[in-house]
Amino acid sequence: MLNAFIDRCCRWINLLIALALAVMVVMVFGNVVLRYAFNSGIAISEEVSRWLFVWITFLGAIVAVRERGHLGTDFLLARLPPLGQRICLALSYALMIWCTWLLFSGALAQARINWDVDAPVTGASVAIFYASGVVFAVAAGLLLVLGDEVTRRDSAAAEARAHKAQLDPTMQLEHWDPTAKVTYDQALFNELTSLRFLEAHAHITIVGPVGVGKTFLGHALGHIAARRRYAVLAETVDHLLETLRHARLDHSHETELRKRLAVDLLLIDDFGIEAMTPEESRDIYTLMTERHRRASMIVISNRGPDEWLATFADPVRAQAAIDRFTSNAYDLVIDGESYRPRQKPTFDRKRKGDA
């Protein structure tokens, strides 16, 4: 409930920022046109634009606090032990809260001093100008004070979405071993982690030999999407087709199919390994065509899209589905040694001996 309320407030703030920007553009552009074309102008444009710019800055800073979008560096933090990191985090929060208090007290004092002072052009109280600092200080202070609770609820909600999405909890980007002897386009993967492909309703194919970490990186992208409140569903193609096959028997096929069409990101693993029946081919055709430029998919396979055609029972449907999918998909090709030995459980003999 708290997260939903804060997110709703941030959406309203974004709308106010957009409206203020639109007013600034209209007033400044209109003033230029009137000045050069008619030797006149909008008298209040410069003053109002300055005030709006200040309000936009502070309102945007509120949203940035919520989204943790302010610049920071972990050069020192990364070199500290866990206790030192917690101490630094507590000190940084205390410092930020103290700064918001200084801003609040200073802006409030200026607003009171200038309450009866009129702006030279609009005649409005100059206190409105300084009120932007008060609004930011109060909102940012509350977000910082409630930060731990909001973070805890965000984490719990993200874990619940990841569990519902059937994402492997061990396959998160922070658990990836950077020393793995695999190669892929790092710049492309960094772009994919921004999730701009989701906003554009584009797809991803992750292709490579057995064991190089295709599923790991696919699920890692799914976890990032779940943390950003996208609806995700991950399953192997065998599980997908088996579920839809059984759904035909109890007349829930349409419901199961729509469930997979409704999510923002559908991840299908082990695709293109075995040939499909005519009914299974129709299901995959429906998913690929219905989600085309409407929602995103990640398809993970040992084979490239040019080899998928042979797995469909109907070549015409196959060509139509694959052509739509590949024309709107990023291709992430992974090669190298198997990543799975790095996930193999180990036994700490020294700790066992100490026990």
N, C-alpha and C positions, 0 to 999 in steps of 0.2 A: 504493500500500500504506500509506504513512504517513498520507495523508488519511483512508483508510478506517478505520485504527486510531483516529485522533483522533476521528472522527465516532462510532465505536462507543463510545468512552469517554464522549463527551458525551451520548449517548443513555442510557447507564447512569447518568450523573450526574443527568439529568433524571428518570429513574425514582426515584432515591433522593430527590430533592427532592419529588416527588409523594408518595412514601411518608411522608416526614417531615411534610409538610403534613397528610396524612390522620391521622397519629398525633396531631399537635397539635390538630386539630379534635375528634377523638374525646375526647382527654383534657380539653381545656378545656370542651367542651360537657357531657361526662359529669360533670365536677366541678361545674358550675353546677347541673345537674339534681339531683345527689345532695345538694348543699348546701341547695337550696331545698325539695326534696321529702322528704329523709330526714335533714336536719341532720347530714350527714356529707360526705365528699368523698374525692378521690384525693390522697393526701398528696404524691405526687411530681409532680403535674401541672404546677405552676408552675415548678419547677426544670427539669424535662425540657423543657418548652415553651421556656424561655429558651435552653437549650443548643441545641435543634433550630433555633430561629430564627437563631442565630448561624451554625450549620453551613449552613443553607439560604442565608443571605446570601453566604457565601464560596463555596459550590458553584455558586450561580448566577452569581457573578462570574467563575468559571472558564469557564463556557459563554459568557458575554458577551465574554470575551477572544477566544475562538475565533470567535465570530460578529461580532466588531468592533462590539459593541452598546453600548459605553460612549459617553457623551456627549463630543462634541468640537466644535471650531469651526475653520473655515478662513478666518476674517476676515483674519488676517495672511498665512496661507499663500497664499491666492489672489492676493495682491498681490506675491508674490516671483517672481523668475525661476526657471527649472527647477533651477539649481544651488542657489539659496537654499532651494527646497522640499525638495530631497534632504538638505541640511544640517539643516534643521528636523526632518525625519523621523528622521534618525539621532540627533539630540539627544533627541527625544521618546522614542525607543526606549531610549536609554541611561538617561534619567531614570526610565522605567518599570521597567527592570531593576534600577536602584539602589533604587527604592522597594520592589520585591519582596524584595530582599536585606535591607533594613532590617526589613521585616515578618517575614521568615524568621528572622533572628537574634533579634529581640525575642520572637516567639512561641515559638521553641525554648527560649530562656532561661527564659521563664515556665513552659513545660511541665516543664522540668527542676526548677525551684524547687518547683513544686506537685505533683510526681510522687507524693509520699507524703502529700499533703493530701487528706482526704476531704471530699466535698460534704456539707453538713449534713443533707440529707434522704435522698438515694439512697445515700450512702456511696461513690459512685464517685470515682475520682481526678479532681481538678480539672484535671489535665493534659489530659484529653479535651477540655475546653472550649478550651484554648489550642492544641490540635493542629489545629483548623480553620484557624488562620492559617498554620501550617506547610504544610498540604496545599495551600492556595490559593497560597502563595508559590512552592512547588516547581512546581506545575502551570502557573501563569501565567508563571513564569520560563522554563520549557521552551517554552511556546507562543510567547513573545516571541523567544527565541533562535532557534527554528526557524521564526519567522514568514516570513522571506524564502523559505525552501524550500517551506513550506506554500503561500504565496501563489503562487509560481511553478507548483507542481503544480496548484493550484486553477485558475489561469489556463489552463494547458495542457489540463486536463480540460474546462473550459468551452468552449474553442475547439474541441476535438474533438467535443463534443456539438453545438455550433452548426453545425459542418461536416456532421456526420451528419444534422442536422435540415434541411439545405439552406437555412439562413438566410443572407441577404446580409450579409457582414461589415461593409459600409459603413453598414448601417441599424441603428445602435445609438443609444440615447437620448442619449448624450453627444455624438453627431455631429449631432443635430438643431439646426437654425438657429432660435433663439428669435425672430429678427426676421422670420420668414416671415409673410406676410400671409394667414394662414389662421385660422379660428375654430373652436373646439370646446370642449366642456365640460372645462375644465382640472381642476376638482375631481373629476369622474368619472374622468378619465385617471389622476390621482394615485392614486385608489383602486384602479384596475386594476393599476398598477405594484406595489402591495403583494402582488399575486397571491392575494388572498383569494378571488377568483372561482375560482381553480384548486382551492383547498381545498374550496370549496362545489360543485365540479363544474358551475359555471355557464358560459355561453357569452358571446361578444361578437360583435356585428355592427358593422363599421366601414363606414359608407356616406358617399358624397360624390361630387362630379363628378371628372372625369379630372384626375390630376396634382396633387391637393391634399396628397398625403403619406399616403394611407391605408395603402399597402403598407409605407411606412417605419415608421409607428407600430405596425403589426401585427407586423413583424419585430422592432422594438425590444422589444415585450412578449415575443416568443419568445426573444430573447437573455437577457432578465432571468430567464425561466423556466429556460433552459439553465444559467445561472450558479448557480441554486439547485438544480441536480441533477434537474430534471424532464426527462422524455423528451419531445422536441418533434419535430414533422415539419411542414415548410412546403412547399407546392407550389401551382401554379396548378390551377384546376379542369380545364383542358385536359390538363395532364400527368397528373393523377389519373385522369381517365376513360380516357385513352389507355393508361396503364399497366394498368388493370383490363381494358380491352378486349383488349389483347395477352395478358394473363394467362389469359384464357379459352381462347386457342388452344393454350397449352402446359400447360393444366390446373393452373396455379398461382394461379388467381383467388382461391380461399379463403385461400391464404397471404398474398397481397398485401392482401386486404381485412382480414384479422386484424392485419396489421402496422399498419394505420391505425387499427384499433380499440384497439390495445394501448398507444399513446403517451398520455402525460398531456395533451398539448396538440396538437391538429391544427389547422393554419392553412391555409385554402383561400382563394386569391386569385382575383380576376376571376370571381366567381360570378355566375350569373344573366344572362350576356351573350347566350348562344345557347341555343336550344331543345335539349333532350336526347332521345336515343332511349329507347325503353322499358327497355332494359337499363341504360343510364346512369341513368335515373330510379330504377330499383330499387337501384342501388349507392348513390346519394345518400340514398335513403330508409333503407337499411340503416345507413349511417353516422350519420345524424341520430337515428334511433330507438335504435340500440344504444348510442350514447354519451350518451343522455338521462339526466341525473343520475348518470352513471357516470364521465364524463371530459369535459373542456372542449374547445370548438372556438372558433376565431376565423374568421369568414367576412367577407371583404372584397369589396365590390361597389359598382358605380356605381348600382345600383338598390336600393330599399328592399325589405324582406321582402314587402310587399304586392304587389310585381311579380314575385316569384319563381315564383308559382303558374303563370304562363303558360309557363315554361320546362320544366316537367315534362310527360312524355307521359301520365301517369295523374293526373288531377285529385284523385282520392280519396287516393292515396298522397301526393301533393303537400301536400294540406291537412293530413293527419295528421303528416307530417314537419315542415312549417313551423310548425304550431301547437305541437308539442312544443319545437321549437328556440326560437321567439320567446318562449314563456312562461317560459323560463329563461335569457334573454339580456339583457345590457346593450347599449344602443344608443349608439354613439359616432358622432355625425354631424359631418362635417368640411366646411367650406365656405371659399371664398376663392380667391385666385390660385394658379396652378400652382406647385408646389414644385420641379418638375424643373429649371428654369433654375439653381437654386442648386446642383444636382449636376453641372452642365455643366463639363467640364474647361476649365481656363484655361491660358494661356501667359504666363509671366513674362518679358517682353521685356528688362527691366532686368537680370535675372540672366543671361539668354542673352548680352546685350551684354558684361557683366562677364567671362563665361567666354571 
